[in-house]
Amino acid sequence: MAAKVALPSRLPAVLGGVALAGLGIGIYSRYMMNVAYADSGAPPKAFGSGPAFLSLQLQSSEVVNHSTKRLRFALPTDEHVSGLPLTSALLTFSWPKGSYLPCVRPYTPVTKTGEAGVIELMVKKYPNGKQSTHLHSLQPGEYLRFVTPIPGFKWTPNKYPDITLIAGGAGITPMYQLIQGILDNPEDKTRVTLVFGVNSDADVLLESEFREFESRFPNRFKAVYTVSNPTAGSRHAKGYVTKELLSKVMTATPGAGNTKVFVCGPPAMENALVGNRTKQGILGELGYSKDQIHKF
């Protein structure tokens, strides 16, 4: 019984020891990385393949809508780039005030991997989300610790002539990162269709950026929006991400091996699209095989 009572009092010390050990590894790894980049002449990367344990200062916090903020953090120097591969996320660590345990959550940056000096997160605040609430409370000048990069889907330019990205709500961030990487690479000719389902017009994040992509790449990028509760006079179609909608907008031939479908959104949406062990999802009904679908 005494051991059970003593354990919680030791937990912060144990966690602190683990964090300190990781910090030492991160500092050494960054030092060796910076030496390598100095020798090569390439811009230094803030994040490599291993732990970073990097504290970055918040430069600005922009309100995007009723539940979302865009947080801009300064990298170690103006010359640093994130160095993250496409579709990678970053694991963040914080110890919110009044919380007995720390919070660890992944977020996908929305800045280009080669952008120097800064990195941006688009964070949706959830009613009971300790980490998202903490991030929304941060003020310019305060810091957030980034623990390690989390690799996503390994993208190979031109491997698929056409791809479809299906996003719901905050699941748009890895899609945006991938779209940026494809369209900003002059060697990559992949055609991209984005299907974005949200609850309200205010939830259509990054719309101006997507419209710019449509203007710059009219034959290679198209965004399709569906809003479950649009305002009166909305320019967006009312509805959900359904089998009927996808059958109309997905351009690649299912089962041909020349396409990939990426999915990221609320669990209910992902389950409806991808299915499970006992039930086929909408994409399977449309003819797309499991190996043609990737869930972020």
Secondary structure as GFF3:
##gff-version 3
##sequence-region A 1 296
A	DSSP	alpha_helix	2	40	.	.	.	ID=ss1
A	DSSP	beta_strand	54	63	.	.	.	ID=ss2
A	DSSP	beta_strand	68	74	.	.	.	ID=ss3
A	DSSP	beta_strand	89	94	.	.	.	ID=ss4
A	DSSP	beta_strand	103	107	.	.	.	ID=ss5
A	DSSP	beta_strand	118	124	.	.	.	ID=ss6
A	DSSP	alpha_helix	130	137	.	.	.	ID=ss7
A	DSSP	beta_strand	143	150	.	.	.	ID=ss8
A	DSSP	beta_strand	162	168	.	.	.	ID=ss9
A	DSSP	three_ten_helix	169	171	.	.	.	ID=ss10
A	DSSP	alpha_helix	172	183	.	.	.	ID=ss11
A	DSSP	beta_strand	191	198	.	.	.	ID=ss12
A	DSSP	three_ten_helix	201	203	.	.	.	ID=ss13
A	DSSP	alpha_helix	207	216	.	.	.	ID=ss14
A	DSSP	beta_strand	221	227	.	.	.	ID=ss15
A	DSSP	beta_strand	237	238	.	.	.	ID=ss16
A	DSSP	alpha_helix	243	249	.	.	.	ID=ss17
A	DSSP	beta_strand	259	264	.	.	.	ID=ss18
A	DSSP	alpha_helix	267	274	.	.	.	ID=ss19
A	DSSP	alpha_helix	282	285	.	.	.	ID=ss20
A	DSSP	three_ten_helix	290	292	.	.	.	ID=ss21
A	DSSP	beta_strand	293	295	.	.	.	ID=ss22
###
